[in-house]
Amino acid sequence: MLPDGSSAYTRDGSFQVDQNGQLVTAGGFQVQPAITIPANALSITIGRDGVVSVTQQGQAARFRLGSSISPPL
């Protein structure tokens, strides 16, 4: 989500976790829906299908980041 509240899309694929544990784009914009990564996460994987998988000691959690809105070719 952009600072003015509008939505934007990215094809960059570069994400990071900010100081608040939020998953953000390389530009620091929060993904929607908001995803908070636990501080004790051992690994984070974002699949081609938009599923975010977070592994913590002894467990795994999955979130859907988004879906493609591209029309079929």
PDB file of N, CA, C and O in Angstrom:
ATOM      1  N   MET A   1       0.849  -1.158   0.000  1.00  0.00           N
ATOM      2  CA  MET A   1       0.000   0.000   0.000  1.00  0.00           C
ATOM      3  C   MET A   1       0.905   1.235   0.000  1.00  0.00           C
ATOM      4  O   MET A   1       1.886   1.303   0.741  1.00  0.00           O
ATOM      5  N   LEU A   2       0.557   2.198  -0.839  1.00  0.00           N
ATOM      6  CA  LEU A   2       1.347   3.422  -0.953  1.00  0.00           C
ATOM      7  C   LEU A   2       0.997   4.398   0.173  1.00  0.00           C
ATOM      8  O   LEU A   2      -0.066   4.281   0.784  1.00  0.00           O
ATOM      9  N   PRO A   3       1.882   5.359   0.450  1.00  0.00           N
ATOM     10  CA  PRO A   3       1.631   6.316   1.535  1.00  0.00           C
ATOM     11  C   PRO A   3       0.299   7.060   1.420  1.00  0.00           C
ATOM     12  O   PRO A   3      -0.282   7.442   2.436  1.00  0.00           O
ATOM     13  N   ASP A   4      -0.191   7.269   0.194  1.00  0.00           N
ATOM     14  CA  ASP A   4      -1.465   7.986   0.034  1.00  0.00           C
ATOM     15  C   ASP A   4      -2.671   7.061   0.188  1.00  0.00           C
ATOM     16  O   ASP A   4      -3.809   7.497   0.013  1.00  0.00           O
ATOM     17  N   GLY A   5      -2.434   5.780   0.515  1.00  0.00           N
ATOM     18  CA  GLY A   5      -3.516   4.832   0.730  1.00  0.00           C
ATOM     19  C   GLY A   5      -3.930   4.066  -0.508  1.00  0.00           C
ATOM     20  O   GLY A   5      -4.759   3.159  -0.423  1.00  0.00           O
ATOM     21  N   SER A   6      -3.371   4.410  -1.656  1.00  0.00           N
ATOM     22  CA  SER A   6      -3.736   3.710  -2.887  1.00  0.00           C
ATOM     23  C   SER A   6      -2.952   2.401  -3.010  1.00  0.00           C
ATOM     24  O   SER A   6      -1.928   2.204  -2.355  1.00  0.00           O
ATOM     25  N   SER A   7      -3.458   1.526  -3.859  1.00  0.00           N
ATOM     26  CA  SER A   7      -2.811   0.231  -4.081  1.00  0.00           C
ATOM     27  C   SER A   7      -1.866   0.306  -5.264  1.00  0.00           C
ATOM     28  O   SER A   7      -2.072   1.083  -6.196  1.00  0.00           O
ATOM     29  N   ALA A   8      -0.841  -0.504  -5.214  1.00  0.00           N
ATOM     30  CA  ALA A   8       0.103  -0.616  -6.321  1.00  0.00           C
ATOM     31  C   ALA A   8       0.477  -2.087  -6.445  1.00  0.00           C
ATOM     32  O   ALA A   8       0.273  -2.870  -5.517  1.00  0.00           O
ATOM     33  N   TYR A   9       1.013  -2.446  -7.571  1.00  0.00           N
ATOM     34  CA  TYR A   9       1.425  -3.824  -7.821  1.00  0.00           C
ATOM     35  C   TYR A   9       2.908  -3.834  -8.163  1.00  0.00           C
ATOM     36  O   TYR A   9       3.439  -2.861  -8.698  1.00  0.00           O
ATOM     37  N   THR A  10       3.574  -4.946  -7.848  1.00  0.00           N
ATOM     38  CA  THR A  10       4.984  -5.078  -8.165  1.00  0.00           C
ATOM     39  C   THR A  10       5.237  -6.430  -8.818  1.00  0.00           C
ATOM     40  O   THR A  10       4.582  -7.426  -8.509  1.00  0.00           O
ATOM     41  N   ARG A  11       6.196  -6.438  -9.718  1.00  0.00           N
ATOM     42  CA  ARG A  11       6.667  -7.693 -10.311  1.00  0.00           C
ATOM     43  C   ARG A  11       8.110  -7.939  -9.906  1.00  0.00           C
ATOM     44  O   ARG A  11       8.731  -8.903 -10.357  1.00  0.00           O
ATOM     45  N   ASP A  12       8.642  -7.074  -9.061  1.00  0.00           N
ATOM     46  CA  ASP A  12      10.038  -7.147  -8.648  1.00  0.00           C
ATOM     47  C   ASP A  12      10.339  -8.448  -7.903  1.00  0.00           C
ATOM     48  O   ASP A  12      11.357  -9.089  -8.166  1.00  0.00           O
ATOM     49  N   GLY A  13       9.474  -8.836  -6.988  1.00  0.00           N
ATOM     50  CA  GLY A  13       9.684 -10.061  -6.225  1.00  0.00           C
ATOM     51  C   GLY A  13      10.664  -9.927  -5.080  1.00  0.00           C
ATOM     52  O   GLY A  13      11.005 -10.921  -4.440  1.00  0.00           O
ATOM     53  N   SER A  14      11.128  -8.702  -4.806  1.00  0.00           N
ATOM     54  CA  SER A  14      12.055  -8.480  -3.692  1.00  0.00           C
ATOM     55  C   SER A  14      11.269  -7.985  -2.487  1.00  0.00           C
ATOM     56  O   SER A  14      10.714  -6.886  -2.502  1.00  0.00           O
ATOM     57  N   PHE A  15      11.228  -8.799  -1.452  1.00  0.00           N
ATOM     58  CA  PHE A  15      10.515  -8.434  -0.234  1.00  0.00           C
ATOM     59  C   PHE A  15      11.472  -8.509   0.933  1.00  0.00           C
ATOM     60  O   PHE A  15      12.501  -9.182   0.867  1.00  0.00           O
ATOM     61  N   GLN A  16      11.128  -7.818   2.002  1.00  0.00           N
ATOM     62  CA  GLN A  16      11.925  -7.849   3.220  1.00  0.00           C
ATOM     63  C   GLN A  16      10.995  -7.670   4.405  1.00  0.00           C
ATOM     64  O   GLN A  16       9.811  -7.378   4.236  1.00  0.00           O
ATOM     65  N   VAL A  17      11.527  -7.843   5.593  1.00  0.00           N
ATOM     66  CA  VAL A  17      10.762  -7.651   6.823  1.00  0.00           C
ATOM     67  C   VAL A  17      11.248  -6.349   7.449  1.00  0.00           C
ATOM     68  O   VAL A  17      12.447  -6.163   7.659  1.00  0.00           O
ATOM     69  N   ASP A  18      10.303  -5.441   7.748  1.00  0.00           N
ATOM     70  CA  ASP A  18      10.700  -4.156   8.328  1.00  0.00           C
ATOM     71  C   ASP A  18      10.899  -4.272   9.840  1.00  0.00           C
ATOM     72  O   ASP A  18      10.757  -5.356  10.405  1.00  0.00           O
ATOM     73  N   GLN A  19      11.226  -3.163  10.488  1.00  0.00           N
ATOM     74  CA  GLN A  19      11.523  -3.158  11.922  1.00  0.00           C
ATOM     75  C   GLN A  19      10.325  -3.554  12.782  1.00  0.00           C
ATOM     76  O   GLN A  19      10.494  -3.899  13.951  1.00  0.00           O
ATOM     77  N   ASN A  20       9.111  -3.508  12.215  1.00  0.00           N
ATOM     78  CA  ASN A  20       7.903  -3.903  12.945  1.00  0.00           C
ATOM     79  C   ASN A  20       7.480  -5.337  12.641  1.00  0.00           C
ATOM     80  O   ASN A  20       6.440  -5.792  13.116  1.00  0.00           O
ATOM     81  N   GLY A  21       8.286  -6.052  11.847  1.00  0.00           N
ATOM     82  CA  GLY A  21       7.965  -7.422  11.492  1.00  0.00           C
ATOM     83  C   GLY A  21       7.000  -7.549  10.329  1.00  0.00           C
ATOM     84  O   GLY A  21       6.525  -8.648  10.044  1.00  0.00           O
ATOM     85  N   GLN A  22       6.697  -6.440   9.645  1.00  0.00           N
ATOM     86  CA  GLN A  22       5.773  -6.456   8.516  1.00  0.00           C
ATOM     87  C   GLN A  22       6.514  -6.819   7.231  1.00  0.00           C
ATOM     88  O   GLN A  22       7.641  -6.377   7.008  1.00  0.00           O
ATOM     89  N   LEU A  23       5.875  -7.622   6.396  1.00  0.00           N
ATOM     90  CA  LEU A  23       6.431  -7.948   5.089  1.00  0.00           C
ATOM     91  C   LEU A  23       6.217  -6.745   4.179  1.00  0.00           C
ATOM     92  O   LEU A  23       5.088  -6.290   3.999  1.00  0.00           O
ATOM     93  N   VAL A  24       7.309  -6.227   3.604  1.00  0.00           N
ATOM     94  CA  VAL A  24       7.249  -5.026   2.768  1.00  0.00           C
ATOM     95  C   VAL A  24       8.007  -5.257   1.464  1.00  0.00           C
ATOM     96  O   VAL A  24       8.810  -6.183   1.349  1.00  0.00           O
ATOM     97  N   THR A  25       7.732  -4.391   0.481  1.00  0.00           N
ATOM     98  CA  THR A  25       8.459  -4.435  -0.789  1.00  0.00           C
ATOM     99  C   THR A  25       9.859  -3.877  -0.577  1.00  0.00           C
ATOM    100  O   THR A  25      10.167  -3.348   0.491  1.00  0.00           O
ATOM    101  N   ALA A  26      10.702  -3.995  -1.591  1.00  0.00           N
ATOM    102  CA  ALA A  26      12.060  -3.446  -1.513  1.00  0.00           C
ATOM    103  C   ALA A  26      12.024  -1.942  -1.266  1.00  0.00           C
ATOM    104  O   ALA A  26      12.958  -1.387  -0.688  1.00  0.00           O
ATOM    105  N   GLY A  27      10.943  -1.275  -1.703  1.00  0.00           N
ATOM    106  CA  GLY A  27      10.784   0.160  -1.481  1.00  0.00           C
ATOM    107  C   GLY A  27      10.231   0.506  -0.115  1.00  0.00           C
ATOM    108  O   GLY A  27      10.070   1.683   0.208  1.00  0.00           O
ATOM    109  N   GLY A  28       9.932  -0.516   0.704  1.00  0.00           N
ATOM    110  CA  GLY A  28       9.435  -0.283   2.056  1.00  0.00           C
ATOM    111  C   GLY A  28       7.924  -0.173   2.171  1.00  0.00           C
ATOM    112  O   GLY A  28       7.413   0.183   3.232  1.00  0.00           O
ATOM    113  N   PHE A  29       7.193  -0.474   1.089  1.00  0.00           N
ATOM    114  CA  PHE A  29       5.733  -0.395   1.122  1.00  0.00           C
ATOM    115  C   PHE A  29       5.155  -1.716   1.623  1.00  0.00           C
ATOM    116  O   PHE A  29       5.549  -2.787   1.163  1.00  0.00           O
ATOM    117  N   GLN A  30       4.223  -1.634   2.562  1.00  0.00           N
ATOM    118  CA  GLN A  30       3.616  -2.810   3.172  1.00  0.00           C
ATOM    119  C   GLN A  30       2.759  -3.567   2.164  1.00  0.00           C
ATOM    120  O   GLN A  30       1.989  -2.965   1.416  1.00  0.00           O
ATOM    121  N   VAL A  31       2.900  -4.899   2.150  1.00  0.00           N
ATOM    122  CA  VAL A  31       2.063  -5.717   1.275  1.00  0.00           C
ATOM    123  C   VAL A  31       0.655  -5.781   1.850  1.00  0.00           C
ATOM    124  O   VAL A  31       0.449  -5.596   3.049  1.00  0.00           O
ATOM    125  N   GLN A  32      -0.311  -6.047   0.973  1.00  0.00           N
ATOM    126  CA  GLN A  32      -1.703  -6.178   1.389  1.00  0.00           C
ATOM    127  C   GLN A  32      -2.211  -7.537   0.971  1.00  0.00           C
ATOM    128  O   GLN A  32      -1.995  -7.903  -0.184  1.00  0.00           O
ATOM    129  N   PRO A  33      -2.857  -8.303   1.797  1.00  0.00           N
ATOM    130  CA  PRO A  33      -3.143  -7.964   3.182  1.00  0.00           C
ATOM    131  C   PRO A  33      -1.854  -7.960   3.996  1.00  0.00           C
ATOM    132  O   PRO A  33      -0.877  -8.619   3.641  1.00  0.00           O
ATOM    133  N   ALA A  34      -1.869  -7.212   5.086  1.00  0.00           N
ATOM    134  CA  ALA A  34      -0.685  -7.091   5.931  1.00  0.00           C
ATOM    135  C   ALA A  34      -0.293  -8.464   6.471  1.00  0.00           C
ATOM    136  O   ALA A  34      -1.140  -9.233   6.924  1.00  0.00           O
ATOM    137  N   ILE A  35       0.988  -8.752   6.415  1.00  0.00           N
ATOM    138  CA  ILE A  35       1.510 -10.011   6.943  1.00  0.00           C
ATOM    139  C   ILE A  35       2.613  -9.674   7.935  1.00  0.00           C
ATOM    140  O   ILE A  35       3.599  -9.023   7.588  1.00  0.00           O
ATOM    141  N   THR A  36       2.433 -10.127   9.181  1.00  0.00           N
ATOM    142  CA  THR A  36       3.447  -9.936  10.211  1.00  0.00           C
ATOM    143  C   THR A  36       4.245 -11.223  10.341  1.00  0.00           C
ATOM    144  O   THR A  36       3.691 -12.300  10.560  1.00  0.00           O
ATOM    145  N   ILE A  37       5.542 -11.090  10.203  1.00  0.00           N
ATOM    146  CA  ILE A  37       6.441 -12.233  10.318  1.00  0.00           C
ATOM    147  C   ILE A  37       6.890 -12.337  11.775  1.00  0.00           C
ATOM    148  O   ILE A  37       7.391 -11.359  12.329  1.00  0.00           O
ATOM    149  N   PRO A  38       6.722 -13.497  12.405  1.00  0.00           N
ATOM    150  CA  PRO A  38       7.142 -13.644  13.797  1.00  0.00           C
ATOM    151  C   PRO A  38       8.644 -13.386  13.959  1.00  0.00           C
ATOM    152  O   PRO A  38       9.443 -13.742  13.093  1.00  0.00           O
ATOM    153  N   ALA A  39       9.009 -12.770  15.068  1.00  0.00           N
ATOM    154  CA  ALA A  39      10.413 -12.427  15.316  1.00  0.00           C
ATOM    155  C   ALA A  39      11.302 -13.668  15.362  1.00  0.00           C
ATOM    156  O   ALA A  39      12.488 -13.592  15.042  1.00  0.00           O
ATOM    157  N   ASN A  40      10.743 -14.798  15.752  1.00  0.00           N
ATOM    158  CA  ASN A  40      11.548 -16.018  15.865  1.00  0.00           C
ATOM    159  C   ASN A  40      11.465 -16.903  14.622  1.00  0.00           C
ATOM    160  O   ASN A  40      11.733 -18.102  14.701  1.00  0.00           O
ATOM    161  N   ALA A  41      11.097 -16.329  13.480  1.00  0.00           N
ATOM    162  CA  ALA A  41      11.010 -17.101  12.234  1.00  0.00           C
ATOM    163  C   ALA A  41      12.391 -17.602  11.835  1.00  0.00           C
ATOM    164  O   ALA A  41      13.364 -16.848  11.839  1.00  0.00           O
ATOM    165  N   LEU A  42      12.461 -18.875  11.495  1.00  0.00           N
ATOM    166  CA  LEU A  42      13.720 -19.461  11.047  1.00  0.00           C
ATOM    167  C   LEU A  42      13.925 -19.259   9.555  1.00  0.00           C
ATOM    168  O   LEU A  42      15.053 -19.090   9.092  1.00  0.00           O
ATOM    169  N   SER A  43      12.815 -19.276   8.793  1.00  0.00           N
ATOM    170  CA  SER A  43      12.905 -19.061   7.354  1.00  0.00           C
ATOM    171  C   SER A  43      11.579 -18.532   6.829  1.00  0.00           C
ATOM    172  O   SER A  43      10.521 -18.754   7.418  1.00  0.00           O
ATOM    173  N   ILE A  44      11.664 -17.822   5.698  1.00  0.00           N
ATOM    174  CA  ILE A  44      10.496 -17.272   5.018  1.00  0.00           C
ATOM    175  C   ILE A  44      10.633 -17.644   3.549  1.00  0.00           C
ATOM    176  O   ILE A  44      11.682 -17.427   2.943  1.00  0.00           O
ATOM    177  N   THR A  45       9.572 -18.204   2.978  1.00  0.00           N
ATOM    178  CA  THR A  45       9.566 -18.563   1.569  1.00  0.00           C
ATOM    179  C   THR A  45       8.306 -18.005   0.934  1.00  0.00           C
ATOM    180  O   THR A  45       7.216 -18.140   1.489  1.00  0.00           O
ATOM    181  N   ILE A  46       8.452 -17.373  -0.239  1.00  0.00           N
ATOM    182  CA  ILE A  46       7.294 -16.902  -0.996  1.00  0.00           C
ATOM    183  C   ILE A  46       7.252 -17.705  -2.283  1.00  0.00           C
ATOM    184  O   ILE A  46       8.144 -17.596  -3.124  1.00  0.00           O
ATOM    185  N   GLY A  47       6.212 -18.512  -2.430  1.00  0.00           N
ATOM    186  CA  GLY A  47       6.073 -19.371  -3.598  1.00  0.00           C
ATOM    187  C   GLY A  47       5.585 -18.604  -4.813  1.00  0.00           C
ATOM    188  O   GLY A  47       5.105 -17.476  -4.700  1.00  0.00           O
ATOM    189  N   ARG A  48       5.712 -19.221  -5.965  1.00  0.00           N
ATOM    190  CA  ARG A  48       5.248 -18.611  -7.216  1.00  0.00           C
ATOM    191  C   ARG A  48       3.752 -18.364  -7.196  1.00  0.00           C
ATOM    192  O   ARG A  48       3.254 -17.505  -7.924  1.00  0.00           O
ATOM    193  N   ASP A  49       3.028 -19.111  -6.364  1.00  0.00           N
ATOM    194  CA  ASP A  49       1.580 -18.974  -6.268  1.00  0.00           C
ATOM    195  C   ASP A  49       1.156 -17.903  -5.264  1.00  0.00           C
ATOM    196  O   ASP A  49      -0.037 -17.718  -5.023  1.00  0.00           O
ATOM    197  N   GLY A  50       2.130 -17.191  -4.674  1.00  0.00           N
ATOM    198  CA  GLY A  50       1.814 -16.123  -3.734  1.00  0.00           C
ATOM    199  C   GLY A  50       1.656 -16.568  -2.299  1.00  0.00           C
ATOM    200  O   GLY A  50       1.286 -15.767  -1.441  1.00  0.00           O
ATOM    201  N   VAL A  51       1.928 -17.833  -2.021  1.00  0.00           N
ATOM    202  CA  VAL A  51       1.814 -18.325  -0.654  1.00  0.00           C
ATOM    203  C   VAL A  51       3.112 -18.024   0.091  1.00  0.00           C
ATOM    204  O   VAL A  51       4.201 -18.382  -0.356  1.00  0.00           O
ATOM    205  N   VAL A  52       2.968 -17.356   1.238  1.00  0.00           N
ATOM    206  CA  VAL A  52       4.106 -17.048   2.097  1.00  0.00           C
ATOM    207  C   VAL A  52       4.157 -18.122   3.172  1.00  0.00           C
ATOM    208  O   VAL A  52       3.190 -18.313   3.909  1.00  0.00           O
ATOM    209  N   SER A  53       5.276 -18.819   3.265  1.00  0.00           N
ATOM    210  CA  SER A  53       5.457 -19.854   4.280  1.00  0.00           C
ATOM    211  C   SER A  53       6.514 -19.387   5.259  1.00  0.00           C
ATOM    212  O   SER A  53       7.607 -18.977   4.865  1.00  0.00           O
ATOM    213  N   VAL A  54       6.180 -19.452   6.532  1.00  0.00           N
ATOM    214  CA  VAL A  54       7.100 -19.062   7.598  1.00  0.00           C
ATOM    215  C   VAL A  54       7.340 -20.290   8.457  1.00  0.00           C
ATOM    216  O   VAL A  54       6.394 -20.928   8.918  1.00  0.00           O
ATOM    217  N   THR A  55       8.602 -20.619   8.673  1.00  0.00           N
ATOM    218  CA  THR A  55       8.943 -21.755   9.522  1.00  0.00           C
ATOM    219  C   THR A  55       9.466 -21.236  10.851  1.00  0.00           C
ATOM    220  O   THR A  55      10.387 -20.421  10.907  1.00  0.00           O
ATOM    221  N   GLN A  56       8.852 -21.731  11.917  1.00  0.00           N
ATOM    222  CA  GLN A  56       9.311 -21.450  13.267  1.00  0.00           C
ATOM    223  C   GLN A  56       9.727 -22.781  13.874  1.00  0.00           C
ATOM    224  O   GLN A  56       9.412 -23.839  13.329  1.00  0.00           O
ATOM    225  N   GLN A  57      10.417 -22.736  14.976  1.00  0.00           N
ATOM    226  CA  GLN A  57      10.853 -23.976  15.602  1.00  0.00           C
ATOM    227  C   GLN A  57       9.650 -24.882  15.846  1.00  0.00           C
ATOM    228  O   GLN A  57       8.742 -24.540  16.604  1.00  0.00           O
ATOM    229  N   GLY A  58       9.659 -26.049  15.189  1.00  0.00           N
ATOM    230  CA  GLY A  58       8.629 -27.044  15.406  1.00  0.00           C
ATOM    231  C   GLY A  58       7.315 -26.819  14.686  1.00  0.00           C
ATOM    232  O   GLY A  58       6.391 -27.612  14.864  1.00  0.00           O
ATOM    233  N   GLN A  59       7.186 -25.763  13.870  1.00  0.00           N
ATOM    234  CA  GLN A  59       5.919 -25.526  13.175  1.00  0.00           C
ATOM    235  C   GLN A  59       6.122 -24.693  11.917  1.00  0.00           C
ATOM    236  O   GLN A  59       7.164 -24.066  11.730  1.00  0.00           O
ATOM    237  N   ALA A  60       5.118 -24.700  11.069  1.00  0.00           N
ATOM    238  CA  ALA A  60       5.134 -23.884   9.854  1.00  0.00           C
ATOM    239  C   ALA A  60       3.782 -23.203   9.720  1.00  0.00           C
ATOM    240  O   ALA A  60       2.753 -23.781  10.071  1.00  0.00           O
ATOM    241  N   ALA A  61       3.783 -21.980   9.215  1.00  0.00           N
ATOM    242  CA  ALA A  61       2.543 -21.239   8.976  1.00  0.00           C
ATOM    243  C   ALA A  61       2.531 -20.798   7.522  1.00  0.00           C
ATOM    244  O   ALA A  61       3.586 -20.550   6.939  1.00  0.00           O
ATOM    245  N   ARG A  62       1.329 -20.696   6.925  1.00  0.00           N
ATOM    246  CA  ARG A  62       1.210 -20.289   5.520  1.00  0.00           C
ATOM    247  C   ARG A  62       0.192 -19.170   5.398  1.00  0.00           C
ATOM    248  O   ARG A  62      -0.848 -19.184   6.057  1.00  0.00           O
ATOM    249  N   PHE A  63       0.506 -18.196   4.542  1.00  0.00           N
ATOM    250  CA  PHE A  63      -0.372 -17.066   4.263  1.00  0.00           C
ATOM    251  C   PHE A  63      -0.428 -16.883   2.757  1.00  0.00           C
ATOM    252  O   PHE A  63       0.561 -17.152   2.074  1.00  0.00           O
ATOM    253  N   ARG A  64      -1.542 -16.440   2.223  1.00  0.00           N
ATOM    254  CA  ARG A  64      -1.608 -16.131   0.788  1.00  0.00           C
ATOM    255  C   ARG A  64      -1.331 -14.650   0.623  1.00  0.00           C
ATOM    256  O   ARG A  64      -2.040 -13.809   1.177  1.00  0.00           O
ATOM    257  N   LEU A  65      -0.290 -14.335  -0.147  1.00  0.00           N
ATOM    258  CA  LEU A  65       0.092 -12.955  -0.398  1.00  0.00           C
ATOM    259  C   LEU A  65      -0.827 -12.304  -1.411  1.00  0.00           C
ATOM    260  O   LEU A  65      -1.238 -11.160  -1.217  1.00  0.00           O
ATOM    261  N   GLY A  66      -1.153 -12.983  -2.459  1.00  0.00           N
ATOM    262  CA  GLY A  66      -2.017 -12.384  -3.475  1.00  0.00           C
ATOM    263  C   GLY A  66      -2.222 -13.331  -4.627  1.00  0.00           C
ATOM    264  O   GLY A  66      -1.672 -14.432  -4.644  1.00  0.00           O
ATOM    265  N   SER A  67      -3.004 -12.910  -5.581  1.00  0.00           N
ATOM    266  CA  SER A  67      -3.212 -13.703  -6.770  1.00  0.00           C
ATOM    267  C   SER A  67      -2.931 -12.855  -7.985  1.00  0.00           C
ATOM    268  O   SER A  67      -3.012 -11.628  -7.951  1.00  0.00           O
ATOM    269  N   SER A  68      -2.607 -13.523  -9.029  1.00  0.00           N
ATOM    270  CA  SER A  68      -2.303 -12.832 -10.274  1.00  0.00           C
ATOM    271  C   SER A  68      -3.569 -12.253 -10.877  1.00  0.00           C
ATOM    272  O   SER A  68      -4.625 -12.886 -10.863  1.00  0.00           O
ATOM    273  N   ILE A  69      -3.452 -11.041 -11.409  1.00  0.00           N
ATOM    274  CA  ILE A  69      -4.587 -10.446 -12.107  1.00  0.00           C
ATOM    275  C   ILE A  69      -4.289 -10.332 -13.591  1.00  0.00           C
ATOM    276  O   ILE A  69      -5.015  -9.669 -14.332  1.00  0.00           O
ATOM    277  N   SER A  70      -3.214 -10.985 -14.020  1.00  0.00           N
ATOM    278  CA  SER A  70      -2.837 -10.938 -15.432  1.00  0.00           C
ATOM    279  C   SER A  70      -3.826 -11.747 -16.256  1.00  0.00           C
ATOM    280  O   SER A  70      -4.194 -12.856 -15.870  1.00  0.00           O
ATOM    281  N   PRO A  71      -4.259 -11.201 -17.385  1.00  0.00           N
ATOM    282  CA  PRO A  71      -5.154 -11.978 -18.245  1.00  0.00           C
ATOM    283  C   PRO A  71      -4.391 -13.114 -18.903  1.00  0.00           C
ATOM    284  O   PRO A  71      -3.185 -12.999 -19.117  1.00  0.00           O
ATOM    285  N   PRO A  72      -5.071 -14.214 -19.232  1.00  0.00           N
ATOM    286  CA  PRO A  72      -4.378 -15.312 -19.907  1.00  0.00           C
ATOM    287  C   PRO A  72      -3.876 -14.872 -21.271  1.00  0.00           C
ATOM    288  O   PRO A  72      -4.478 -14.017 -21.920  1.00  0.00           O
ATOM    289  N   LEU A  73      -2.773 -15.458 -21.698  1.00  0.00           N
ATOM    290  CA  LEU A  73      -2.189 -15.124 -23.006  1.00  0.00           C
ATOM    291  C   LEU A  73      -2.866 -15.875 -24.114  1.00  0.00           C
ATOM    292  O   LEU A  73      -2.504 -15.716 -25.279  1.00  0.00           O
TER     293      LEU A  73
END
